[in-house]
Amino acid sequence: MTDADNASTAKAGGHPSGDVRFRILEATMKRHRYQGDALIEVLHTAQEAFGYLEPDLLLYIAHSLSVPPSRVFGVATFYHFFALKPQGEHTCVVCMGTACYVNGAAEILEAVEEAAGTKAGQTSDDGKLSVMTARCLGACGVAPAVVFDGSVAGKQDADTTIDTLKGLLTYEPAGVT
Ligand code: FES
């Protein structure tokens, strides 16, 4: 797929991956009519939805807003509040948006933090797991939602989340029995 195809796919309101988090991103970009001067707000939205800004995501934003990738990378690296990659080997993003929150996201986050022995926004001491939160992943219909290494899982609870983490990690996180 060419850059132009990617851009037009973005502007058509979809992403080839089918990742629901792109809907949130699309809604923000559309609200700003895909104007390049909305870059910082779009990057904020992307980070809230994805937890961090990986290179492919930055390129997607650059194409969608018709902004040179160099500028997008420049802005993303200039501001300390943007994270370009998770520090941990694995990532767990717990959605704390309204739909997820009222369906038990706080208990899920608490269980994940306890299992990892760290707080949201940080990485476990052994560097295995970064725990992050998002405001809405665009998967409210299957709330509460959690993203494990980039894959969105719906209808989660503390037990299913910890089970998935156990499978994800090659060890038993501290605190998980
Ligand atoms: S509030 Fe969690 S997916 Fe929307």
Backbone and ligand atoms as CSV (ligand in chain L), in Angstrom:
chain,resi,resn,atom,element,x,y,z
A,1,MET,N,N,0.849,-1.200,0.000
A,1,MET,CA,C,0.000,0.000,0.000
A,1,MET,C,C,0.886,1.252,0.000
A,2,THR,N,N,0.575,2.215,-0.847
A,2,THR,CA,C,1.393,3.414,-0.937
A,2,THR,C,C,1.030,4.391,0.168
A,3,ASP,N,N,1.896,5.427,0.306
A,3,ASP,CA,C,1.603,6.460,1.296
A,3,ASP,C,C,0.260,7.116,1.001
A,4,ALA,N,N,0.033,7.382,-0.300
A,4,ALA,CA,C,-1.222,8.041,-0.674
A,4,ALA,C,C,-2.410,7.157,-0.313
A,5,ASP,N,N,-2.250,5.842,-0.526
A,5,ASP,CA,C,-3.340,4.923,-0.173
A,5,ASP,C,C,-3.606,4.965,1.319
A,6,ASN,N,N,-2.502,4.962,2.081
A,6,ASN,CA,C,-2.648,4.998,3.538
A,6,ASN,C,C,-3.393,6.242,3.974
A,7,ALA,N,N,-2.999,7.371,3.371
A,7,ALA,CA,C,-3.632,8.631,3.746
A,7,ALA,C,C,-5.108,8.616,3.397
A,8,SER,N,N,-5.424,8.106,2.193
A,8,SER,CA,C,-6.828,8.131,1.825
A,8,SER,C,C,-7.622,7.132,2.647
A,9,THR,N,N,-6.979,6.001,3.034
A,9,THR,CA,C,-7.667,5.052,3.913
A,9,THR,C,C,-7.976,5.720,5.235
A,10,ALA,N,N,-6.970,6.473,5.742
A,10,ALA,CA,C,-7.170,7.159,7.010
A,10,ALA,C,C,-8.316,8.142,6.901
A,11,LYS,N,N,-8.310,8.919,5.811
A,11,LYS,CA,C,-9.327,9.946,5.683
A,11,LYS,C,C,-10.706,9.341,5.443
A,12,ALA,N,N,-10.728,8.097,4.943
A,12,ALA,CA,C,-12.016,7.448,4.749
A,12,ALA,C,C,-12.569,6.941,6.067
A,13,GLY,N,N,-11.771,7.019,7.147
A,13,GLY,CA,C,-12.290,6.666,8.460
A,13,GLY,C,C,-11.980,5.250,8.899
A,14,GLY,N,N,-11.026,4.605,8.296
A,14,GLY,CA,C,-10.716,3.241,8.703
A,14,GLY,C,C,-9.232,2.994,8.710
A,15,HIS,N,N,-8.832,1.866,9.284
A,15,HIS,CA,C,-7.425,1.496,9.257
A,15,HIS,C,C,-7.361,0.051,8.819
A,16,PRO,N,N,-6.421,-0.249,7.920
A,16,PRO,CA,C,-6.368,-1.600,7.371
A,16,PRO,C,C,-6.239,-2.691,8.438
A,17,SER,N,N,-5.654,-2.350,9.579
A,17,SER,CA,C,-5.465,-3.368,10.619
A,17,SER,C,C,-6.771,-3.743,11.308
A,18,GLY,N,N,-7.778,-2.854,11.209
A,18,GLY,CA,C,-9.034,-3.106,11.916
A,18,GLY,C,C,-8.942,-2.823,13.405
A,19,ASP,N,N,-7.802,-2.307,13.857
A,19,ASP,CA,C,-7.602,-1.994,15.280
A,19,ASP,C,C,-8.585,-0.900,15.693
A,20,VAL,N,N,-9.436,-1.213,16.669
A,20,VAL,CA,C,-10.491,-0.269,17.048
A,20,VAL,C,C,-9.944,1.034,17.611
A,21,ARG,N,N,-8.714,1.011,18.116
A,21,ARG,CA,C,-8.165,2.246,18.690
A,21,ARG,C,C,-8.002,3.337,17.640
A,22,PHE,N,N,-7.887,2.938,16.392
A,22,PHE,CA,C,-7.745,3.948,15.348
A,22,PHE,C,C,-9.013,4.774,15.173
A,23,ARG,N,N,-10.153,4.226,15.625
A,23,ARG,CA,C,-11.394,4.996,15.503
A,23,ARG,C,C,-11.321,6.264,16.336
A,24,ILE,N,N,-10.721,6.142,17.526
A,24,ILE,CA,C,-10.566,7.309,18.397
A,24,ILE,C,C,-9.663,8.337,17.713
A,25,LEU,N,N,-8.588,7.827,17.168
A,25,LEU,CA,C,-7.638,8.698,16.484
A,25,LEU,C,C,-8.296,9.383,15.287
A,26,GLU,N,N,-9.045,8.584,14.527
A,26,GLU,CA,C,-9.733,9.128,13.354
A,26,GLU,C,C,-10.716,10.223,13.754
A,27,ALA,N,N,-11.450,9.980,14.846
A,27,ALA,CA,C,-12.460,10.958,15.277
A,27,ALA,C,C,-11.791,12.287,15.612
A,28,THR,N,N,-10.638,12.217,16.266
A,28,THR,CA,C,-9.921,13.451,16.632
A,28,THR,C,C,-9.404,14.150,15.379
A,29,MET,N,N,-8.818,13.388,14.479
A,29,MET,CA,C,-8.271,14.016,13.261
A,29,MET,C,C,-9.390,14.605,12.410
A,30,LYS,N,N,-10.506,13.894,12.368
A,30,LYS,CA,C,-11.634,14.391,11.584
A,30,LYS,C,C,-12.171,15.685,12.182
A,31,ARG,N,N,-12.252,15.708,13.531
A,31,ARG,CA,C,-12.750,16.908,14.212
A,31,ARG,C,C,-11.901,18.126,13.850
A,32,HIS,N,N,-10.620,17.880,13.629
A,32,HIS,CA,C,-9.708,18.970,13.272
A,32,HIS,C,C,-9.513,19.053,11.755
A,33,ARG,N,N,-10.393,18.397,11.031
A,33,ARG,CA,C,-10.366,18.413,9.560
A,33,ARG,C,C,-8.986,18.031,9.004
A,34,TYR,N,N,-8.324,17.133,9.695
A,34,TYR,CA,C,-7.018,16.626,9.246
A,34,TYR,C,C,-6.007,17.758,9.033
A,35,GLN,N,N,-6.139,18.820,9.840
A,35,GLN,CA,C,-5.218,19.955,9.745
A,35,GLN,C,C,-3.926,19.651,10.504
A,36,GLY,N,N,-2.833,20.002,9.880
A,36,GLY,CA,C,-1.536,19.752,10.494
A,36,GLY,C,C,-1.321,20.485,11.805
A,37,ASP,N,N,-2.013,21.622,12.001
A,37,ASP,CA,C,-1.782,22.370,13.241
A,37,ASP,C,C,-2.440,21.703,14.449
A,38,ALA,N,N,-3.149,20.607,14.199
A,38,ALA,CA,C,-3.727,19.843,15.315
A,38,ALA,C,C,-2.796,18.714,15.739
A,39,LEU,N,N,-1.571,18.753,15.245
A,39,LEU,CA,C,-0.648,17.630,15.474
A,39,LEU,C,C,-0.484,17.256,16.948
A,40,ILE,N,N,-0.253,18.250,17.806
A,40,ILE,CA,C,0.006,17.924,19.209
A,40,ILE,C,C,-1.223,17.282,19.856
A,41,GLU,N,N,-2.383,17.820,19.548
A,41,GLU,CA,C,-3.593,17.221,20.122
A,41,GLU,C,C,-3.793,15.798,19.600
A,42,VAL,N,N,-3.507,15.604,18.323
A,42,VAL,CA,C,-3.650,14.255,17.738
A,42,VAL,C,C,-2.658,13.293,18.393
A,43,LEU,N,N,-1.448,13.772,18.637
A,43,LEU,CA,C,-0.454,12.909,19.293
A,43,LEU,C,C,-0.894,12.563,20.714
A,44,HIS,N,N,-1.493,13.528,21.401
A,44,HIS,CA,C,-2.013,13.244,22.745
A,44,HIS,C,C,-3.068,12.143,22.677
A,45,THR,N,N,-3.979,12.302,21.744
A,45,THR,CA,C,-5.046,11.300,21.597
A,45,THR,C,C,-4.451,9.930,21.294
A,46,ALA,N,N,-3.464,9.918,20.405
A,46,ALA,CA,C,-2.839,8.647,20.034
A,46,ALA,C,C,-2.178,8.005,21.248
A,47,GLN,N,N,-1.524,8.811,22.039
A,47,GLN,CA,C,-0.843,8.236,23.205
A,47,GLN,C,C,-1.848,7.722,24.233
A,48,GLU,N,N,-2.974,8.448,24.365
A,48,GLU,CA,C,-3.995,7.991,25.311
A,48,GLU,C,C,-4.621,6.677,24.850
A,49,ALA,N,N,-4.755,6.526,23.542
A,49,ALA,CA,C,-5.385,5.304,23.019
A,49,ALA,C,C,-4.414,4.131,22.972
A,50,PHE,N,N,-3.149,4.408,22.622
A,50,PHE,CA,C,-2.201,3.318,22.399
A,50,PHE,C,C,-1.196,3.145,23.536
A,51,GLY,N,N,-1.105,4.152,24.394
A,51,GLY,CA,C,-0.160,4.047,25.504
A,51,GLY,C,C,1.193,4.650,25.184
A,52,TYR,N,N,1.600,4.551,23.944
A,52,TYR,CA,C,2.862,5.141,23.511
A,52,TYR,C,C,2.809,5.306,21.999
A,53,LEU,N,N,3.786,6.012,21.450
A,53,LEU,CA,C,3.756,6.362,20.024
A,53,LEU,C,C,4.840,5.593,19.268
A,54,GLU,N,N,4.454,4.470,18.702
A,54,GLU,CA,C,5.455,3.707,17.964
A,54,GLU,C,C,5.632,4.313,16.568
A,55,PRO,N,N,6.754,4.035,15.908
A,55,PRO,CA,C,7.050,4.670,14.621
A,55,PRO,C,C,5.949,4.522,13.574
A,56,ASP,N,N,5.345,3.335,13.457
A,56,ASP,CA,C,4.283,3.146,12.461
A,56,ASP,C,C,3.103,4.066,12.720
A,57,LEU,N,N,2.817,4.270,13.991
A,57,LEU,CA,C,1.701,5.131,14.369
A,57,LEU,C,C,2.023,6.581,13.998
A,58,LEU,N,N,3.250,6.994,14.246
A,58,LEU,CA,C,3.666,8.363,13.891
A,58,LEU,C,C,3.597,8.567,12.380
A,59,LEU,N,N,3.990,7.555,11.627
A,59,LEU,CA,C,3.919,7.663,10.165
A,59,LEU,C,C,2.465,7.761,9.713
A,60,TYR,N,N,1.626,6.981,10.337
A,60,TYR,CA,C,0.197,7.005,9.992
A,60,TYR,C,C,-0.376,8.395,10.233
A,61,ILE,N,N,-0.016,8.989,11.360
A,61,ILE,CA,C,-0.492,10.341,11.675
A,61,ILE,C,C,0.065,11.342,10.662
A,62,ALA,N,N,1.335,11.196,10.341
A,62,ALA,CA,C,1.956,12.098,9.369
A,62,ALA,C,C,1.217,12.041,8.038
A,63,HIS,N,N,0.927,10.834,7.580
A,63,HIS,CA,C,0.219,10.690,6.305
A,63,HIS,C,C,-1.194,11.252,6.390
A,64,SER,N,N,-1.856,10.977,7.498
A,64,SER,CA,C,-3.244,11.411,7.643
A,64,SER,C,C,-3.360,12.932,7.681
A,65,LEU,N,N,-2.393,13.587,8.338
A,65,LEU,CA,C,-2.447,15.051,8.468
A,65,LEU,C,C,-1.664,15.753,7.367
A,66,SER,N,N,-1.091,14.954,6.466
A,66,SER,CA,C,-0.267,15.515,5.384
A,66,SER,C,C,0.840,16.412,5.941
A,67,VAL,N,N,1.476,15.905,6.979
A,67,VAL,CA,C,2.591,16.606,7.621
A,67,VAL,C,C,3.842,15.762,7.392
A,68,PRO,N,N,4.986,16.383,7.111
A,68,PRO,CA,C,6.204,15.585,6.914
A,68,PRO,C,C,6.498,14.713,8.138
A,69,PRO,N,N,6.812,13.443,7.939
A,69,PRO,CA,C,7.129,12.564,9.065
A,69,PRO,C,C,8.207,13.155,9.966
A,70,SER,N,N,9.153,13.880,9.368
A,70,SER,CA,C,10.235,14.451,10.183
A,70,SER,C,C,9.674,15.410,11.230
A,71,ARG,N,N,8.626,16.144,10.865
A,71,ARG,CA,C,8.038,17.082,11.825
A,71,ARG,C,C,7.294,16.328,12.927
A,72,VAL,N,N,6.594,15.274,12.525
A,72,VAL,CA,C,5.856,14.488,13.518
A,72,VAL,C,C,6.834,13.849,14.502
A,73,PHE,N,N,7.904,13.266,13.987
A,73,PHE,CA,C,8.906,12.656,14.863
A,73,PHE,C,C,9.573,13.729,15.733
A,74,GLY,N,N,9.798,14.902,15.129
A,74,GLY,CA,C,10.431,15.991,15.866
A,74,GLY,C,C,9.593,16.430,17.050
A,75,VAL,N,N,8.296,16.607,16.814
A,75,VAL,CA,C,7.393,17.039,17.887
A,75,VAL,C,C,7.287,15.946,18.948
A,76,ALA,N,N,7.148,14.698,18.499
A,76,ALA,CA,C,6.965,13.584,19.447
A,76,ALA,C,C,8.192,13.394,20.335
A,77,THR,N,N,9.356,13.699,19.802
A,77,THR,CA,C,10.568,13.511,20.610
A,77,THR,C,C,10.905,14.759,21.436
A,78,PHE,N,N,10.383,15.907,21.018
A,78,PHE,CA,C,10.711,17.146,21.727
A,78,PHE,C,C,10.025,17.216,23.098
A,79,TYR,N,N,8.749,16.819,23.120
A,79,TYR,CA,C,7.987,16.955,24.370
A,79,TYR,C,C,8.145,15.714,25.233
A,80,HIS,N,N,8.505,15.946,26.494
A,80,HIS,CA,C,8.790,14.809,27.365
A,80,HIS,C,C,7.567,13.987,27.683
A,81,PHE,N,N,6.366,14.566,27.516
A,81,PHE,CA,C,5.168,13.788,27.865
A,81,PHE,C,C,4.777,12.783,26.798
A,82,PHE,N,N,5.484,12.776,25.681
A,82,PHE,CA,C,5.216,11.730,24.692
A,82,PHE,C,C,6.223,10.597,24.871
A,83,ALA,N,N,5.703,9.367,24.916
A,83,ALA,CA,C,6.580,8.193,25.037
A,83,ALA,C,C,6.652,7.503,23.687
A,84,LEU,N,N,7.850,7.315,23.182
A,84,LEU,CA,C,7.992,6.696,21.872
A,84,LEU,C,C,8.012,5.181,21.925
A,85,LYS,N,N,8.274,4.660,23.082
A,85,LYS,CA,C,8.208,3.206,23.213
A,85,LYS,C,C,8.017,2.847,24.681
A,86,PRO,N,N,7.414,1.698,24.906
A,86,PRO,CA,C,7.292,1.272,26.293
A,86,PRO,C,C,8.654,0.817,26.762
A,87,GLN,N,N,8.898,0.967,28.034
A,87,GLN,CA,C,10.200,0.551,28.541
A,87,GLN,C,C,10.277,-0.947,28.727
A,88,GLY,N,N,9.134,-1.559,28.972
A,88,GLY,CA,C,9.127,-2.983,29.282
A,88,GLY,C,C,9.117,-3.862,28.044
A,89,GLU,N,N,9.444,-5.137,28.270
A,89,GLU,CA,C,9.422,-6.119,27.186
A,89,GLU,C,C,7.990,-6.330,26.701
A,90,HIS,N,N,7.044,-6.295,27.636
A,90,HIS,CA,C,5.628,-6.453,27.307
A,90,HIS,C,C,4.862,-5.234,27.809
A,91,THR,N,N,3.687,-5.026,27.207
A,91,THR,CA,C,2.861,-3.895,27.646
A,91,THR,C,C,1.455,-4.361,27.980
A,92,CYS,N,N,0.904,-3.720,28.979
A,92,CYS,CA,C,-0.491,-3.965,29.350
A,92,CYS,C,C,-1.129,-2.593,29.548
A,93,VAL,N,N,-2.070,-2.255,28.667
A,93,VAL,CA,C,-2.747,-0.964,28.744
A,93,VAL,C,C,-4.176,-1.203,29.223
A,94,VAL,N,N,-4.508,-0.688,30.378
A,94,VAL,CA,C,-5.857,-0.854,30.928
A,94,VAL,C,C,-6.667,0.391,30.598
A,95,CYS,N,N,-7.802,0.206,29.931
A,95,CYS,CA,C,-8.639,1.356,29.586
A,95,CYS,C,C,-9.387,1.824,30.828
A,96,MET,N,N,-9.267,3.111,31.107
A,96,MET,CA,C,-9.945,3.689,32.272
A,96,MET,C,C,-11.030,4.669,31.828
A,97,GLY,N,N,-11.448,4.560,30.560
A,97,GLY,CA,C,-12.540,5.397,30.073
A,97,GLY,C,C,-13.833,5.053,30.812
A,98,THR,N,N,-14.843,5.873,30.623
A,98,THR,CA,C,-16.077,5.730,31.399
A,98,THR,C,C,-16.692,4.335,31.300
A,99,ALA,N,N,-16.864,3.844,30.073
A,99,ALA,CA,C,-17.530,2.540,29.895
A,99,ALA,C,C,-16.745,1.438,30.593
A,100,CYS,N,N,-15.436,1.504,30.502
A,100,CYS,CA,C,-14.610,0.476,31.143
A,100,CYS,C,C,-14.583,0.674,32.655
A,101,TYR,N,N,-14.528,1.927,33.065
A,101,TYR,CA,C,-14.444,2.215,34.500
A,101,TYR,C,C,-15.672,1.678,35.233
A,102,VAL,N,N,-16.851,1.936,34.670
A,102,VAL,CA,C,-18.072,1.492,35.363
A,102,VAL,C,C,-18.223,-0.024,35.311
A,103,ASN,N,N,-17.436,-0.673,34.480
A,103,ASN,CA,C,-17.497,-2.138,34.395
A,103,ASN,C,C,-16.311,-2.816,35.079
A,104,GLY,N,N,-15.602,-2.076,35.910
A,104,GLY,CA,C,-14.583,-2.726,36.734
A,104,GLY,C,C,-13.142,-2.493,36.350
A,105,ALA,N,N,-12.877,-1.476,35.535
A,105,ALA,CA,C,-11.485,-1.243,35.106
A,105,ALA,C,C,-10.553,-0.945,36.285
A,106,ALA,N,N,-11.076,-0.294,37.316
A,106,ALA,CA,C,-10.218,0.059,38.462
A,106,ALA,C,C,-9.704,-1.204,39.148
A,107,GLU,N,N,-10.579,-2.215,39.267
A,107,GLU,CA,C,-10.147,-3.487,39.897
A,107,GLU,C,C,-9.102,-4.178,39.024
A,108,ILE,N,N,-9.303,-4.095,37.713
A,108,ILE,CA,C,-8.337,-4.712,36.787
A,108,ILE,C,C,-6.978,-4.039,36.938
A,109,LEU,N,N,-7.002,-2.712,36.934
A,109,LEU,CA,C,-5.735,-1.979,37.043
A,109,LEU,C,C,-5.040,-2.297,38.371
A,110,GLU,N,N,-5.815,-2.359,39.415
A,110,GLU,CA,C,-5.244,-2.661,40.726
A,110,GLU,C,C,-4.571,-4.037,40.708
A,111,ALA,N,N,-5.240,-5.008,40.091
A,111,ALA,CA,C,-4.680,-6.367,40.017
A,111,ALA,C,C,-3.397,-6.379,39.179
A,112,VAL,N,N,-3.400,-5.638,38.097
A,112,VAL,CA,C,-2.215,-5.602,37.220
A,112,VAL,C,C,-1.054,-4.928,37.947
A,113,GLU,N,N,-1.354,-3.825,38.629
A,113,GLU,CA,C,-0.300,-3.113,39.359
A,113,GLU,C,C,0.291,-3.998,40.453
A,114,GLU,N,N,-0.582,-4.740,41.109
A,114,GLU,CA,C,-0.112,-5.613,42.181
A,114,GLU,C,C,0.748,-6.741,41.588
A,115,ALA,N,N,0.277,-7.291,40.486
A,115,ALA,CA,C,1.010,-8.398,39.849
A,115,ALA,C,C,2.378,-7.940,39.353
A,116,ALA,N,N,2.404,-6.753,38.781
A,116,ALA,CA,C,3.664,-6.253,38.220
A,116,ALA,C,C,4.546,-5.613,39.289
A,117,GLY,N,N,3.934,-5.311,40.426
A,117,GLY,CA,C,4.694,-4.647,41.482
A,117,GLY,C,C,5.076,-3.236,41.097
A,118,THR,N,N,4.220,-2.610,40.288
A,118,THR,CA,C,4.509,-1.244,39.867
A,118,THR,C,C,3.203,-0.499,39.634
A,119,LYS,N,N,3.309,0.771,39.383
A,119,LYS,CA,C,2.129,1.596,39.157
A,119,LYS,C,C,1.953,1.893,37.674
A,120,ALA,N,N,0.735,2.312,37.311
A,120,ALA,CA,C,0.462,2.693,35.926
A,120,ALA,C,C,1.428,3.782,35.486
A,121,GLY,N,N,1.923,3.665,34.279
A,121,GLY,CA,C,2.882,4.634,33.770
A,121,GLY,C,C,4.307,4.205,34.030
A,122,GLN,N,N,4.475,3.049,34.696
A,122,GLN,CA,C,5.819,2.593,35.026
A,122,GLN,C,C,6.034,1.160,34.556
A,123,THR,N,N,7.270,0.723,34.703
A,123,THR,CA,C,7.659,-0.611,34.263
A,123,THR,C,C,8.139,-1.421,35.470
A,124,SER,N,N,7.825,-2.703,35.454
A,124,SER,CA,C,8.245,-3.559,36.567
A,124,SER,C,C,9.765,-3.533,36.693
A,125,ASP,N,N,10.247,-3.787,37.892
A,125,ASP,CA,C,11.690,-3.696,38.157
A,125,ASP,C,C,12.517,-4.600,37.253
A,126,ASP,N,N,11.947,-5.740,36.879
A,126,ASP,CA,C,12.700,-6.664,36.023
A,126,ASP,C,C,12.609,-6.293,34.540
A,127,GLY,N,N,11.889,-5.181,34.249
A,127,GLY,CA,C,11.812,-4.712,32.863
A,127,GLY,C,C,10.904,-5.538,31.975
A,128,LYS,N,N,10.142,-6.447,32.562
A,128,LYS,CA,C,9.294,-7.330,31.750
A,128,LYS,C,C,7.980,-6.684,31.324
A,129,LEU,N,N,7.404,-5.864,32.198
A,129,LEU,CA,C,6.050,-5.383,31.916
A,129,LEU,C,C,5.883,-3.886,32.184
A,130,SER,N,N,5.417,-3.175,31.155
A,130,SER,CA,C,5.040,-1.775,31.330
A,130,SER,C,C,3.530,-1.722,31.496
A,131,VAL,N,N,3.081,-1.045,32.531
A,131,VAL,CA,C,1.652,-0.914,32.803
A,131,VAL,C,C,1.220,0.498,32.431
A,132,MET,N,N,0.199,0.580,31.604
A,132,MET,CA,C,-0.248,1.902,31.175
A,132,MET,C,C,-1.771,1.968,31.214
A,133,THR,N,N,-2.282,3.184,31.169
A,133,THR,CA,C,-3.735,3.350,31.096
A,133,THR,C,C,-4.069,4.164,29.855
A,134,ALA,N,N,-5.312,4.029,29.413
A,134,ALA,CA,C,-5.794,4.804,28.272
A,134,ALA,C,C,-7.138,5.394,28.640
A,135,ARG,N,N,-7.540,6.425,27.923
A,135,ARG,CA,C,-8.801,7.078,28.269
A,135,ARG,C,C,-9.987,6.383,27.584
A,136,CYS,N,N,-9.807,5.947,26.382
A,136,CYS,CA,C,-10.825,5.146,25.687
A,136,CYS,C,C,-10.143,4.503,24.504
A,137,LEU,N,N,-10.373,3.211,24.335
A,137,LEU,CA,C,-9.720,2.469,23.251
A,137,LEU,C,C,-10.618,2.342,22.032
A,138,GLY,N,N,-11.841,2.869,22.127
A,138,GLY,CA,C,-12.776,2.710,21.023
A,138,GLY,C,C,-13.428,1.340,21.010
A,139,ALA,N,N,-13.351,0.645,22.124
A,139,ALA,CA,C,-13.935,-0.695,22.212
A,139,ALA,C,C,-14.952,-0.736,23.345
A,140,CYS,N,N,-15.696,0.360,23.524
A,140,CYS,CA,C,-16.613,0.474,24.661
A,140,CYS,C,C,-17.667,-0.632,24.665
A,141,GLY,N,N,-18.030,-1.137,23.485
A,141,GLY,CA,C,-19.045,-2.189,23.393
A,141,GLY,C,C,-18.634,-3.473,24.083
A,142,VAL,N,N,-17.319,-3.660,24.275
A,142,VAL,CA,C,-16.845,-4.879,24.943
A,142,VAL,C,C,-16.106,-4.508,26.235
A,143,ALA,N,N,-16.482,-3.366,26.817
A,143,ALA,CA,C,-15.843,-2.921,28.061
A,143,ALA,C,C,-16.060,-3.937,29.182
A,144,PRO,N,N,-15.094,-4.055,30.079
A,144,PRO,CA,C,-13.817,-3.334,30.101
A,144,PRO,C,C,-12.776,-3.968,29.180
A,145,ALA,N,N,-11.984,-3.088,28.572
A,145,ALA,CA,C,-11.003,-3.540,27.587
A,145,ALA,C,C,-9.575,-3.339,28.093
A,146,VAL,N,N,-8.721,-4.274,27.698
A,146,VAL,CA,C,-7.302,-4.223,28.060
A,146,VAL,C,C,-6.505,-4.554,26.803
A,147,VAL,N,N,-5.382,-3.884,26.606
A,147,VAL,CA,C,-4.540,-4.166,25.445
A,147,VAL,C,C,-3.275,-4.883,25.913
A,148,PHE,N,N,-3.087,-6.094,25.428
A,148,PHE,CA,C,-1.890,-6.861,25.769
A,148,PHE,C,C,-0.950,-6.864,24.561
A,149,ASP,N,N,0.198,-6.283,24.708
A,149,ASP,CA,C,1.175,-6.216,23.600
A,149,ASP,C,C,0.511,-5.801,22.286
A,150,GLY,N,N,-0.370,-4.815,22.354
A,150,GLY,CA,C,-0.970,-4.277,21.131
A,150,GLY,C,C,-2.248,-4.948,20.692
A,151,SER,N,N,-2.662,-6.037,21.354
A,151,SER,CA,C,-3.913,-6.707,20.975
A,151,SER,C,C,-5.001,-6.356,21.980
A,152,VAL,N,N,-6.112,-5.849,21.450
A,152,VAL,CA,C,-7.211,-5.437,22.325
A,152,VAL,C,C,-8.039,-6.658,22.737
A,153,ALA,N,N,-8.271,-6.792,24.042
A,153,ALA,CA,C,-9.118,-7.865,24.560
A,153,ALA,C,C,-10.281,-7.233,25.305
A,154,GLY,N,N,-11.502,-7.677,24.998
A,154,GLY,CA,C,-12.679,-7.112,25.640
A,154,GLY,C,C,-13.224,-8.018,26.722
A,155,LYS,N,N,-14.220,-7.497,27.444
A,155,LYS,CA,C,-14.910,-8.266,28.492
A,155,LYS,C,C,-13.928,-8.851,29.503
A,156,GLN,N,N,-13.012,-8.037,29.929
A,156,GLN,CA,C,-11.996,-8.504,30.863
A,156,GLN,C,C,-12.439,-8.318,32.308
A,157,ASP,N,N,-11.844,-9.091,33.185
A,157,ASP,CA,C,-11.947,-8.821,34.615
A,157,ASP,C,C,-10.561,-9.067,35.194
A,158,ALA,N,N,-10.434,-8.892,36.495
A,158,ALA,CA,C,-9.096,-9.014,37.088
A,158,ALA,C,C,-8.512,-10.406,36.842
A,159,ASP,N,N,-9.342,-11.439,36.960
A,159,ASP,CA,C,-8.839,-12.808,36.802
A,159,ASP,C,C,-8.393,-13.098,35.359
A,160,THR,N,N,-9.227,-12.731,34.403
A,160,THR,CA,C,-8.859,-13.026,33.008
A,160,THR,C,C,-7.621,-12.219,32.611
A,161,THR,N,N,-7.542,-11.006,33.130
A,161,THR,CA,C,-6.390,-10.168,32.800
A,161,THR,C,C,-5.099,-10.766,33.360
A,162,ILE,N,N,-5.155,-11.196,34.607
A,162,ILE,CA,C,-3.957,-11.784,35.213
A,162,ILE,C,C,-3.612,-13.098,34.510
A,163,ASP,N,N,-4.626,-13.882,34.136
A,163,ASP,CA,C,-4.356,-15.130,33.404
A,163,ASP,C,C,-3.625,-14.830,32.099
A,164,THR,N,N,-4.098,-13.801,31.390
A,164,THR,CA,C,-3.455,-13.450,30.124
A,164,THR,C,C,-2.024,-12.989,30.363
A,165,LEU,N,N,-1.848,-12.203,31.418
A,165,LEU,CA,C,-0.487,-11.731,31.724
A,165,LEU,C,C,0.438,-12.898,32.040
A,166,LYS,N,N,-0.092,-13.877,32.751
A,166,LYS,CA,C,0.723,-15.048,33.087
A,166,LYS,C,C,1.186,-15.737,31.806
A,167,GLY,N,N,0.263,-15.819,30.834
A,167,GLY,CA,C,0.621,-16.467,29.570
A,167,GLY,C,C,1.607,-15.630,28.775
A,168,LEU,N,N,1.468,-14.312,28.912
A,168,LEU,CA,C,2.293,-13.387,28.136
A,168,LEU,C,C,3.733,-13.379,28.630
A,169,LEU,N,N,3.840,-13.397,29.915
A,169,LEU,CA,C,5.165,-13.314,30.511
A,169,LEU,C,C,5.735,-14.720,30.662
A,170,THR,N,N,6.989,-14.817,30.596
A,170,THR,CA,C,7.611,-16.132,30.697
A,170,THR,C,C,7.941,-16.478,32.135
A,171,TYR,N,N,7.366,-15.719,33.020
A,171,TYR,CA,C,7.603,-15.971,34.430
A,171,TYR,C,C,6.342,-15.615,35.187
A,172,GLU,N,N,6.277,-15.961,36.435
A,172,GLU,CA,C,5.156,-15.595,37.290
A,172,GLU,C,C,5.466,-14.234,37.886
A,173,PRO,N,N,4.711,-13.192,37.498
A,173,PRO,CA,C,4.980,-11.879,38.073
A,173,PRO,C,C,4.858,-11.917,39.593
A,174,ALA,N,N,5.652,-11.119,40.240
A,174,ALA,CA,C,5.601,-11.043,41.705
A,174,ALA,C,C,4.185,-10.733,42.138
A,175,GLY,N,N,3.671,-11.486,43.079
A,175,GLY,CA,C,2.331,-11.218,43.594
A,175,GLY,C,C,1.267,-12.060,42.929
A,176,VAL,N,N,1.580,-12.706,41.783
A,176,VAL,CA,C,0.581,-13.545,41.118
A,176,VAL,C,C,0.734,-14.964,41.650
A,177,THR,N,N,-0.382,-15.535,42.102
A,177,THR,CA,C,-0.293,-16.904,42.621
A,177,THR,C,C,-1.040,-17.848,41.707
L,1,FES,S1,S,-14.084,3.455,27.649
L,1,FES,FE1,FE,-12.797,1.748,27.432
L,1,FES,S2,S,-12.953,1.273,25.352
L,1,FES,FE2,FE,-14.121,3.066,25.541
